[in-house]
């Protein structure tokens, strides 16, 4: 059978949780500012494209 290199039983699964949390924080910041930018764009379109 093939060896699938399962994670050790003691909890060290090789994940870099600090890097994961930084990446998630960047993602949520991007979503927040991206959403604000879309709302501002829609407001500007409503004002100037009448």
Residue, then its C-alpha position, 0 to 999 in steps of 0.5 A: x500500500x502507498x504511504x500517505x504521510x499522515x500527520x503525527x498523533x501528537x498534534x504537530x500537523x506542520x501548519x504555520x498557524x501564525x502565517x495562517x492568521x496573518x493571511x486571514x487578517x489580510x483577506x478580511x481587510x481586503x474584503x472590508x476595504x473592497x466592499x467600501x470601495x464598491x459602495x463608494x463607486x455605486x454612490x458616485x455612479x448614482x450621483x454623476x450618471x443621472 
